Amino acid sequence: MTQTCSKCGNNFDESQVDPAAAKYSACLNCWNEWVQYSIMVINEMRLDLSMPDHRKMLKKYERVFFNLEEREGGMKDLSKEEERVPDER
């Protein structure tokens, strides 16, 4: 059975999808893109996933990434170099 990816809009065979991606109806390419982006979000925002508020923040970025929610005013698009803040040393 084919589904449409919520991120890119392409059709994909649901049997070729990561089980974790099924909740967002995401193709394998977009899911892999999210995995890389989530690492960037965790590192850039210094999230500690043992903290419920930090997990909630990551989930918010995940839902925005898959076009299920709108980006809020304070949320950065960390895929853009200019929105990342380098460490000051």
Steps between C-alpha positions, in 0.01 A plus 500: 500500500632846417488810716591862446788642702394787727837672447581475128162397356644203309325164496676208666434136580419474871677164521834677437470742791665513840233403758572821695422707187156344455339735753585796273438330170858579401703339223836348586697790352312759705525287813877473457511876445309546827743274688792718385309822575398375847865446588566858394209625714615301805857623469425862412240546771695284746196287575516241774250233401471377857306822571129499403504865384791430268329193352190713448710761316652236272150361429388854405788530253411156364138599439609826331750308286224272369266796435252400770539826694599855415836633612455730798672838531786384723578183308812502286547319171829334587548376145600861419857583596414859594256384770757289681702665774866403528654441842677802642843418635 
